[in-house]
Amino acid sequence: MTTTIQAATFKNEPFTDFSMEENKQSMYAALTKVKKELGKKYPIVVGKDKLFTEEQTVSINPGNVDEIIGTVSKGNQELAEKAMQEALKTFETWKKVDPAARAEYLFKAADLMRQRKHEFSSYLVYESGKNWAEADADTAEAIDFMEFYAREMIRLSETSIHQPLTKIEGEDNQISYIPLGVGIVISPFNFPLAIMAGTTVAAIVSGNTVILKPADATPVIAAKFVELMEEVGLPSGVLNYLPGDGIDVGEYLVEHPKTRFISFTGSRAVGCRIYGRASKVQPGQLWLKRVIAEMGGKDGVVVDETADLDAAAAAIVASAYGFQGQKCSAGSRAIIVESVFDQVVEKVVQLTKNLSIGLPEENCPIGPVIDQKSVDKIMDYIEIGKTEGRLLTGGSRAEGNGFYIEPTIFADVNPKARIMQEEIFGPVLAIAKAADWKEAIEIYNDTEYGLTGAYHSKDEERINYALENMHCGNLYINKKCTGALVGAHPFGGFNMSGTDSKAGGYDYLLLFTQAKLKSKKLF
């Protein structure tokens, strides 16, 4: 394969402006095209083998539960072992491929995805329930990850040249970053293209081979990505696609002695379970497994009395209800100082009431949550919220042939209340009152999570204090707390939000490699 070193400068993929009629019509055309493709059957992919199994997962449209997105073959332990052996065998050749050549596959995949941007976004609309802007941002981020990590692998491979080690007379010392081995990628439903693709290609471009276990609710978009990587010529066995049960398949691979690392995005409970099980050294295991986990958050927006209150209210609503609050970065808490509390709350309630609910394909601001299990969990929390705060709007299921829930706001919530402490992962916002800006920051920090946060103020001294004292991985000033951009906002959090990895950052690929020093005495 001929390698082409791409231009060194990375630029984020632009978001589509759907207010332009041309872009709107292009999206409608893509939605129509993809709708005709719905209902296909997708196999497990292990090496060159396409395997159809009797047991299958039926993926449905969460916005219209009568619509089948696709039927995906379901793996088991026997197929998991087959995938492991294929990945192990392929690793022996893939690890020797020049890093620039590995990067070229990502550049080509990014280019193809860019050409078919609206088609990938349409699958996100139908399978995950994202509106156009959310789907477009998801696809753009997937493109960004491929472009960014390809460049990063090239940079790491040249580290010894551009960043030489301390010179020792009579020695030639070099450091290189070599791959780890076989990795298990367990991806989430909420960014079923961006996070799934990003974690997968980060591992692959670093020289590892991967077994990809997609989220049960969104396996089709993952299958389309696997098809894309096959189209650009990625050697078989580098990426193996294995949907399956979390216990039967997921835990089998997490505990496998030949698994070198696990890249997981999902809930705190599952992440902790994986972390614990991966820590046990199995018979025949030669290493301590590496776990890269992003496990969610209970993120908040803090507003003091000096802030632009209209901008703060808009940021609170955007943070709370983007993709129905199903983001680990979602601002599910707002902490507002007492002197402007009523003003901000009134603005937030009005903006929330203006959000219409409906089909994602019709680009409604609020769509469905992902499945019935999520509905049940969110509605349980709403009932808890009715005992912990003052219900200002929402609080019920919404109309539609899908998993629709009204955007819900509770005010006057005690900072220790469950809806202020526990991740809900739905369109539910809890608002607490603080006596002053310092107490607001203290309330913000009173959580076991530490992923994202936002502070709204015009006072530079307070802003500097917040920058030092708000304990989270991604802190935004006078902005919403969602929407991290690859390269610009490396993403990952503290405490129970995960293992402090920074996706889309300059140290991320180090998590998928190990540094090897080569020291040679000169004659």
VEXGUKE-59978 format. One line per 5 residues: number of its first residue (from 1); for each residue x negated, y negated, z negated of C-alpha. Coordinates in nm, 4 decimals. Each point is the difference from the previous one (the first is absolute). Layout:
BEGIN
NUM = X/Y/Z | ... $
This chain:
BEGIN
1 = 0.0000/0.0000/0.0000 | -0.1374/-0.3416/0.0969 | -0.0110/-0.2334/-0.2969 | 0.0667/-0.3704/0.0234 | -0.0994/-0.2139/-0.2969 $
6 = 0.2923/-0.2406/-0.0338 | -0.0436/-0.3701/-0.0765 | -0.1140/-0.0408/-0.3569 | 0.2688/-0.2497/-0.0977 | 0.3147/0.1530/-0.1432 $
11 = 0.3286/-0.1816/0.0486 | 0.3352/0.0984/-0.1443 | 0.2648/0.1190/0.2430 | 0.2504/-0.2867/0.0439 | 0.3548/0.0482/-0.1219 $
16 = 0.2734/-0.0133/0.2633 | 0.2131/-0.3134/0.0065 | 0.3492/0.1424/0.0396 | 0.1554/-0.3452/0.0310 | -0.1340/0.0029/0.3573 $
21 = 0.2548/0.1526/0.2366 | -0.2653/0.1902/0.1952 | -0.1221/0.1785/-0.3136 | 0.3542/0.0671/-0.1137 | 0.0871/0.1667/0.3298 $
26 = -0.3209/0.2052/-0.0095 | 0.0928/0.1296/-0.3433 | 0.3539/0.0855/0.1106 | -0.1440/0.1896/0.2968 | -0.2359/0.1961/-0.2262 $
31 = 0.2797/0.0828/-0.2446 | 0.2116/0.1284/0.2899 | -0.2876/0.2096/0.1369 | -0.0837/0.1527/-0.3383 | 0.3648/0.0693/-0.0807 $
36 = 0.0130/0.2280/0.3038 | -0.3008/0.1913/-0.1376 | 0.1506/0.0651/-0.3436 | 0.0791/0.3550/-0.1073 | -0.3142/0.1701/0.1324 $
41 = -0.1745/0.2869/-0.1766 | -0.3562/-0.0563/-0.1223 | -0.2514/0.2764/-0.0774 | -0.2670/0.0370/-0.2634 | -0.3371/-0.0711/0.1614 $
46 = -0.2996/0.2064/-0.1100 | -0.2961/-0.0323/0.2312 | 0.1258/0.0756/0.3515 | 0.3030/0.1885/-0.1303 | 0.3503/-0.1486/0.0034 $
51 = 0.1987/0.2036/-0.2480 | 0.3784/0.0037/-0.0322 | 0.1327/0.1520/-0.3215 | 0.3410/0.1270/-0.0990 | 0.0122/-0.2322/-0.3002 $
56 = 0.0377/-0.3601/0.1107 | 0.0457/-0.3529/-0.1301 | 0.2764/-0.2012/0.1621 | -0.0829/-0.3701/0.0047 | 0.3058/-0.2250/-0.0005 $
61 = 0.0572/-0.3701/0.0517 | 0.0495/-0.1517/-0.3477 | 0.2109/-0.2754/0.1552 | 0.2280/0.2456/0.1830 | -0.0137/0.3408/-0.1630 $
66 = 0.1773/0.1667/0.2926 | -0.2989/-0.0672/0.2240 | -0.2847/0.2525/0.0091 | -0.3428/-0.1496/0.0709 | -0.1681/0.3342/0.0502 $
71 = -0.0501/0.3499/-0.1340 | -0.3457/0.0778/-0.1341 | -0.1457/0.3421/-0.0693 | -0.0819/0.0557/-0.3644 | -0.3264/0.1470/-0.1239 $
76 = -0.0710/0.2542/-0.2708 | -0.3082/0.1232/-0.1850 | -0.0989/0.2363/0.2777 | -0.0016/-0.2847/0.2518 | -0.1717/-0.2273/-0.2509 $
81 = -0.2837/0.2518/-0.0224 | -0.0116/0.0247/0.3788 | -0.0255/-0.3811/0.0201 | -0.2759/-0.0012/-0.2613 | -0.2066/0.2570/0.1877 $
86 = 0.0447/-0.1913/0.3259 | -0.1002/-0.3277/-0.1661 | -0.3050/0.1624/-0.1610 | -0.1157/0.1446/0.3312 | 0.0527/-0.3264/0.1886 $
91 = -0.1795/-0.2024/-0.2672 | -0.3276/0.1719/0.0873 | 0.0044/-0.1570/0.3463 | 0.1958/-0.3209/-0.0663 | -0.2381/-0.1175/-0.2734 $
96 = -0.2820/0.0015/0.2582 | 0.1834/-0.2241/0.2474 | -0.1566/-0.3442/0.0275 | 0.1915/-0.2559/-0.2108 | 0.0429/-0.2308/0.2983 $
101 = 0.1546/0.2864/0.1953 | 0.2368/0.0744/-0.2869 | 0.0927/-0.3686/-0.0116 | 0.0801/0.0019/0.3699 | 0.2946/0.2355/-0.0593 $
106 = 0.1456/-0.2570/-0.2399 | -0.0520/-0.2879/0.2430 | 0.1794/0.1971/0.2722 | 0.2856/0.0979/-0.2316 | 0.0412/-0.3597/-0.1141 $
111 = 0.0155/-0.1143/0.3616 | 0.2658/0.2580/0.0898 | 0.2066/-0.0814/-0.3087 | -0.0219/-0.3691/0.0906 | 0.1375/0.0779/0.3458 $
116 = 0.2896/0.1965/-0.1554 | 0.0423/-0.2213/-0.3033 | 0.3778/-0.0357/0.0170 | 0.0477/0.3734/0.0536 | -0.1892/0.0843/-0.3182 $
121 = 0.1930/-0.2729/-0.1800 | 0.3265/0.1471/0.1283 | -0.0812/0.3345/-0.1587 | -0.0595/-0.1887/-0.3249 | 0.3363/-0.1744/0.0364 $
126 = 0.1840/0.3278/0.0508 | -0.1889/0.2291/-0.2387 | -0.0956/-0.2278/-0.2900 | 0.2731/-0.2644/0.0162 | -0.2233/-0.3005/0.0619 $
131 = 0.1309/-0.3095/0.1747 | -0.1896/-0.1301/0.3006 | -0.2425/-0.2261/-0.1832 | -0.0848/0.2624/-0.2632 | -0.0480/0.2674/0.2671 $
136 = -0.2108/-0.2327/0.2153 | -0.2220/-0.0835/-0.2971 | -0.0404/0.3713/-0.0773 | -0.1098/0.0745/0.3563 | -0.2311/-0.3018/0.0100 $
141 = -0.1644/0.1158/-0.3222 | -0.0566/0.3468/0.1439 | -0.1754/-0.1600/0.2981 | -0.2023/-0.2178/-0.2380 | -0.1137/0.2980/-0.2055 $
146 = -0.1261/0.1810/0.3089 | -0.1816/-0.3058/0.1337 | -0.1462/-0.0951/-0.3388 | -0.1161/0.3445/-0.1107 | -0.1555/0.0713/0.3407 $
151 = -0.2140/-0.3108/-0.0369 | -0.0759/0.0833/-0.3606 | -0.1316/0.3452/0.0882 | -0.2296/-0.1512/0.2601 | -0.1216/-0.2549/-0.2570 $
156 = -0.0636/0.2676/-0.2647 | -0.1911/0.2139/0.2492 | -0.2315/-0.2950/0.0649 | -0.0468/-0.0976/-0.3655 | -0.3595/0.1208/-0.0196 $
161 = -0.0867/-0.2103/0.3040 | 0.1712/-0.3228/-0.0988 | -0.0316/0.0295/-0.3789 | -0.3337/0.1736/-0.0585 | -0.0898/0.1363/-0.3419 $
166 = -0.2767/-0.1459/-0.2144 | -0.3315/0.0605/0.1771 | -0.2449/0.2388/-0.1659 | -0.3486/0.0154/0.1435 | -0.0615/0.3331/0.1707 $
171 = 0.3670/0.1057/0.0062 | 0.2851/-0.0020/0.2490 | 0.3285/-0.0177/-0.1959 | 0.3426/0.0066/0.1592 | 0.3534/0.0444/-0.1270 $
176 = 0.2843/0.1457/0.2015 | 0.3669/0.0615/-0.0688 | 0.1022/0.3548/0.0737 | 0.3482/0.1546/-0.0082 | 0.1416/0.1990/-0.2901 $
181 = 0.1819/0.2925/0.1603 | 0.3652/0.0964/0.0287 | 0.2480/-0.2508/-0.1368 | 0.3695/0.0216/-0.0785 | 0.2010/-0.3078/0.0943 $
186 = 0.3363/-0.0236/-0.1764 | 0.1806/-0.3001/0.1456 | 0.3088/-0.1944/-0.1170 | 0.3338/-0.0813/0.1600 | -0.0155/-0.3749/-0.0547 $
191 = -0.2835/-0.0699/0.2464 | 0.0305/0.3228/0.1969 | -0.2116/-0.1299/0.2866 | -0.2447/-0.2534/-0.1493 | -0.1017/0.1824/-0.3187 $
196 = 0.0258/0.3435/0.1595 | -0.2155/-0.1041/0.2951 | -0.2364/-0.2148/-0.2064 | -0.0872/0.2661/-0.2546 | -0.0306/0.2623/0.2723 $
201 = -0.2283/-0.1928/0.2351 | -0.2165/-0.1280/-0.2863 | -0.0794/0.3622/-0.0824 | -0.0412/0.1064/0.3615 | -0.2251/-0.2830/0.1164 $
206 = -0.2215/0.0682/-0.3028 | -0.0631/0.3485/0.1393 | 0.2450/0.2017/-0.2064 | 0.2731/0.2319/0.1193 | 0.3532/-0.0420/-0.1278 $
211 = 0.3125/0.1914/-0.0895 | 0.2848/-0.2509/0.0146 | 0.3067/0.0628/-0.2120 | 0.2517/-0.2752/0.0824 | 0.2867/-0.1155/-0.2202 $
216 = 0.3019/0.2298/0.0203 | 0.2271/-0.2886/0.1017 | -0.2174/-0.1285/0.2855 | -0.1769/0.2897/0.1731 | 0.0913/-0.0977/0.3574 $
221 = -0.1956/-0.3251/0.0092 | -0.3005/0.1971/-0.1291 | 0.0514/0.2565/0.2766 | 0.0027/-0.2809/0.2580 | -0.3301/-0.1266/-0.1400 $
226 = -0.1526/0.3487/0.0213 | 0.1124/0.0134/0.3649 | -0.1706/-0.3360/0.0590 | -0.3289/0.1215/-0.1450 | 0.0212/0.3102/0.2144 $
231 = 0.0632/-0.2208/0.3049 | -0.3198/-0.1994/-0.0559 | -0.1950/0.3252/-0.0063 | -0.0717/0.0470/-0.3691 | -0.1456/0.3520/-0.0229 $
236 = 0.2420/0.2623/-0.1246 | -0.0426/0.0921/-0.3646 | -0.1122/-0.3477/-0.1065 | 0.3600/-0.0957/-0.0814 | 0.2352/0.2776/-0.1086 $
241 = 0.3683/-0.0817/-0.0533 | 0.1680/0.1976/-0.2772 | 0.3357/-0.1179/-0.1346 | 0.1164/0.2031/-0.2958 | 0.1164/0.0199/-0.3566 $
246 = -0.1943/-0.2050/-0.2548 | -0.0496/0.2948/-0.2334 | -0.0297/0.2888/0.2430 | -0.2272/-0.1777/0.2513 | -0.1190/-0.3191/-0.1686 $
251 = -0.1191/0.1481/-0.3282 | -0.1466/0.3036/0.1722 | -0.2264/-0.2295/0.2008 | -0.0728/-0.2350/-0.2920 | -0.1251/0.2970/-0.2037 $
256 = -0.1799/0.1714/0.2882 | -0.3721/0.0484/-0.0775 | -0.0969/-0.1188/0.3485 | 0.1922/-0.3276/-0.0233 | -0.2568/-0.2770/-0.0330 $
261 = 0.2307/-0.2984/-0.0503 | 0.3666/-0.0954/-0.0257 | 0.1339/-0.3310/0.1295 | 0.3422/-0.0579/-0.1540 | 0.2528/-0.2812/0.0091 $
266 = 0.3174/0.0335/-0.2041 | 0.1464/-0.0088/-0.3465 | -0.1861/-0.0230/-0.3290 | 0.1360/0.3363/-0.1136 | -0.1129/0.1898/0.3095 $
271 = -0.3325/-0.1846/0.0149 | -0.0803/0.0912/-0.3602 | 0.0946/0.3624/0.0670 | -0.2316/0.0121/0.3021 | -0.2798/-0.1697/-0.1949 $
276 = 0.0280/0.2553/-0.2791 | 0.0161/0.3043/0.2238 | -0.2820/-0.1190/0.2237 | -0.2250/-0.0455/-0.3037 | -0.0053/0.3718/-0.0770 $
281 = -0.2989/0.1751/0.1558 | 0.1206/0.3128/0.1785 | -0.2015/0.3200/0.0483 | -0.2352/-0.0509/0.2920 | 0.0317/-0.3806/-0.0074 $
286 = -0.3331/-0.1777/0.0521 | 0.1011/-0.3602/-0.0726 | 0.2181/-0.2255/-0.2084 | 0.2928/-0.0946/0.2230 | 0.0458/-0.3635/0.0785 $
291 = 0.3495/-0.1443/-0.0428 | 0.0962/-0.3231/0.1721 | 0.3403/-0.0873/-0.1431 | 0.2315/-0.2963/0.0446 | 0.2832/0.0553/-0.2436 $
296 = 0.2314/-0.2983/0.0012 | 0.0654/-0.3037/-0.2112 | 0.2301/-0.2178/-0.2045 | -0.0992/-0.3198/0.1673 | 0.1125/-0.3469/-0.0952 $
301 = 0.0285/-0.3598/0.1105 | -0.0783/-0.2622/-0.2658 | 0.1401/-0.3527/0.0379 | -0.0926/-0.2991/-0.2140 | 0.1699/-0.3405/-0.0192 $
306 = -0.2473/-0.1710/0.2343 | 0.0712/0.2351/0.2915 | 0.1845/-0.0720/0.3228 | 0.3202/0.1634/-0.1224 | 0.1520/0.0569/0.3441 $
311 = -0.3161/0.1715/0.1231 | -0.0225/0.2038/-0.3203 | 0.3597/0.1170/0.0303 | -0.0542/0.1000/0.3623 | -0.3147/0.1923/-0.0988 $
316 = 0.1872/0.1826/-0.2774 | 0.2748/0.1115/0.2385 | -0.2415/0.1024/0.2770 | -0.2130/0.1941/-0.2490 | 0.2956/0.1746/-0.1614 $
321 = 0.2039/0.0997/0.3045 | -0.2385/0.0539/0.2910 | 0.0769/0.3546/0.1220 | 0.2596/0.0252/-0.2767 | -0.2645/-0.0237/-0.2716 $
326 = -0.1583/0.3281/0.1103 | -0.3567/-0.1303/-0.0068 | -0.2550/0.0701/-0.2684 | -0.0761/-0.3722/0.0244 | 0.3664/-0.1038/-0.0395 $
331 = 0.0610/-0.2846/-0.2438 | 0.2553/0.1756/-0.2157 | -0.0624/-0.2420/-0.2884 | 0.0170/-0.3771/-0.0159 | -0.1252/-0.1898/-0.3038 $
336 = 0.1110/-0.3616/-0.0100 | -0.0785/-0.2669/-0.2574 | 0.2978/-0.1145/-0.2024 | 0.0148/-0.3638/0.1172 | 0.0687/0.0982/0.3642 $
341 = 0.1524/0.3421/-0.0612 | 0.3596/-0.0853/0.0885 | -0.0990/-0.1948/0.3116 | -0.2158/0.2769/0.1412 | 0.2489/0.2736/-0.0851 $
346 = 0.2789/-0.1888/0.1731 | -0.2114/-0.0355/0.3147 | -0.0994/0.3684/-0.0080 | 0.3610/0.1134/-0.0388 | 0.1170/-0.2171/0.2886 $
351 = -0.2751/0.1222/0.2334 | 0.0767/0.3592/-0.0959 | 0.3722/-0.0401/0.0660 | -0.0836/-0.1257/0.3483 | -0.1695/0.3315/0.0905 $
356 = 0.2250/0.2099/0.2214 | 0.0036/0.3793/-0.0238 | 0.0211/0.2323/0.2983 | -0.1656/0.2202/0.2594 | -0.3753/-0.0488/0.0433 $
361 = 0.0325/0.0411/0.3767 | 0.2220/-0.3095/-0.0054 | -0.2789/-0.1764/-0.1906 | 0.1965/-0.0671/-0.3174 | -0.2101/-0.1518/-0.2821 $
366 = 0.0987/0.2767/-0.2424 | 0.0192/0.3588/0.1155 | 0.0286/0.3340/-0.1785 | -0.2265/0.1581/-0.2575 | -0.1653/0.3171/0.1167 $
371 = 0.2238/0.2828/-0.1275 | 0.2644/0.1165/-0.2458 | -0.2581/0.0778/-0.2676 | -0.1122/-0.3623/0.0122 | 0.3601/-0.1201/-0.0143 $
376 = 0.0630/0.2056/-0.3132 | -0.3154/-0.1265/-0.1712 | 0.0621/-0.3647/0.0875 | 0.3643/0.0107/-0.1049 | -0.1033/0.1566/-0.3320 $
381 = -0.2368/-0.2924/-0.0567 | 0.2728/-0.2461/0.0912 | 0.2195/0.1520/-0.2708 | -0.2911/-0.0335/-0.2437 | -0.0422/-0.3591/0.1136 $
386 = 0.3597/-0.0800/-0.0860 | -0.0884/0.0758/-0.3618 | -0.3318/-0.1887/0.0106 | 0.0813/-0.3217/0.1827 | 0.2601/-0.2285/0.1527 $
391 = 0.1161/0.1238/0.3410 | 0.0068/-0.2987/0.2360 | 0.0604/0.1638/0.3363 | 0.0162/0.3468/0.1555 | 0.0117/0.3061/-0.2211 $
396 = 0.1926/0.2314/0.2349 | -0.0271/0.2186/0.3066 | 0.0515/-0.1892/0.3244 | 0.2173/0.0999/0.2957 | -0.1405/0.2011/0.2871 $
401 = -0.0615/0.3564/0.1087 | -0.3336/0.0125/-0.1744 | -0.1894/-0.0580/-0.3218 | 0.0885/-0.3652/-0.0508 | -0.0282/-0.1810/-0.3345 $
406 = 0.0749/-0.3660/-0.0678 | -0.2990/-0.2195/-0.0876 | 0.0312/-0.0276/-0.3774 | -0.1178/-0.2608/-0.2501 | -0.0116/0.0202/-0.3787 $
411 = -0.0937/-0.3086/-0.2030 | -0.0943/-0.0580/-0.3631 | -0.1767/0.3357/-0.0132 | -0.2260/0.0785/-0.2930 | -0.3592/0.0498/0.1203 $
416 = -0.0025/0.3397/-0.1716 | 0.3212/0.1179/0.1696 | -0.0198/0.3062/0.2224 | 0.0916/-0.1945/0.3138 | -0.2952/-0.2320/-0.0740 $
421 = -0.2404/0.2860/-0.0658 | 0.0889/0.2926/0.2273 | -0.0371/0.0182/0.3770 | 0.3446/0.0213/0.1594 | -0.0968/-0.0081/0.3694 $
426 = 0.3199/-0.1593/0.1190 | 0.1750/-0.3359/0.0432 | 0.0120/-0.0868/-0.3701 | -0.1523/-0.3157/-0.1482 | -0.0412/-0.0622/-0.3752 $
431 = -0.0574/-0.3581/-0.1156 | -0.1515/-0.0933/-0.3357 | -0.0330/-0.3410/-0.1656 | -0.3284/-0.1279/-0.1451 | -0.0502/-0.2870/-0.2432 $
436 = -0.2929/-0.1338/0.2006 | -0.2400/0.0929/0.2789 | -0.2454/0.1843/-0.2230 | 0.2734/0.2162/-0.1471 | 0.1206/0.0685/0.3557 $
441 = -0.3433/0.1367/0.0891 | -0.0022/0.2093/-0.3170 | 0.3382/0.1463/0.0974 | -0.1300/0.0691/0.3494 | -0.2966/0.1915/-0.1427 $
446 = 0.2210/0.2053/-0.2324 | 0.0279/0.3033/0.2285 | -0.1852/0.3249/0.0555 | -0.0380/-0.0902/0.3667 | -0.2238/-0.2572/0.1689 $
451 = 0.0522/-0.0085/0.3736 | 0.1198/-0.3398/0.1250 | 0.1123/-0.3271/-0.1511 | 0.0741/-0.3573/0.0943 | -0.0328/-0.3261/-0.1915 $
456 = 0.1834/-0.3163/0.1071 | -0.1355/-0.3271/-0.1309 | -0.1442/-0.3342/0.1130 | -0.2301/-0.0298/-0.2999 | -0.3561/0.0977/0.1002 $
461 = -0.1077/0.0644/-0.3582 | 0.2877/0.2427/-0.0496 | -0.0656/0.1601/0.3363 | -0.3629/0.0600/-0.0946 | 0.1132/0.1519/-0.3303 $
466 = 0.2429/0.2278/0.1848 | -0.2710/0.1064/0.2456 | -0.2149/0.1121/-0.2921 | 0.2679/0.1467/-0.2253 | 0.2782/0.1563/0.2069 $
471 = -0.1139/0.3621/0.0099 | 0.0771/0.1485/0.3390 | -0.1822/0.1107/0.3107 | 0.1641/-0.2520/0.2344 | 0.0904/-0.3406/-0.1411 $
476 = 0.1641/-0.2608/0.2210 | 0.0351/-0.3707/-0.0816 | 0.3124/-0.1816/0.1222 | 0.0880/0.2937/0.2255 | 0.2097/0.3142/-0.0144 $
481 = -0.1647/0.3093/-0.1501 | 0.0509/0.2247/0.3036 | -0.1464/0.0017/0.3508 | -0.3724/0.0742/-0.0404 | -0.1897/-0.0248/0.3276 $
486 = -0.2802/0.2401/0.0909 | -0.3374/-0.1670/-0.0314 | 0.1401/-0.3128/-0.1625 | 0.1685/0.1510/-0.3062 | -0.1644/0.3349/-0.0902 $
491 = 0.2797/0.1846/-0.1780 | -0.0024/0.2053/-0.3197 | 0.0649/-0.0402/-0.3694 | -0.1001/0.0652/-0.3567 | 0.1172/0.2173/-0.2876 $
496 = 0.2843/0.2366/0.0964 | 0.0171/-0.1522/0.3462 | -0.2733/0.2382/0.1099 | -0.3719/0.0587/0.0285 | -0.0896/-0.3601/0.0889 $
501 = -0.0612/0.0750/0.3675 | 0.0185/-0.2946/0.2401 | 0.1678/0.1047/0.3247 | -0.0925/-0.2286/0.2860 | -0.3129/-0.1162/-0.1812 $
506 = -0.3719/0.0230/0.0621 | -0.0615/0.2684/-0.2621 | 0.2911/0.2302/0.0852 | -0.1875/0.2430/0.2239 | -0.2492/0.0584/-0.2807 $
511 = 0.2783/0.2014/-0.1663 | -0.0074/0.2452/0.2918 | -0.3788/0.0276/0.0204 | -0.2988/0.0759/-0.2180 | -0.3299/-0.1849/0.0127 $
516 = -0.3102/0.1998/0.0854 | -0.3490/-0.1428/-0.0537 | -0.2744/0.1213/0.2348 | -0.3462/-0.0807/-0.1322 | -0.3064/0.0959/0.2043 $
521 = -0.3635/-0.0482/-0.0947 | -0.1974/-0.1490/0.2847 | -0.3397/0.1434/0.0964 $
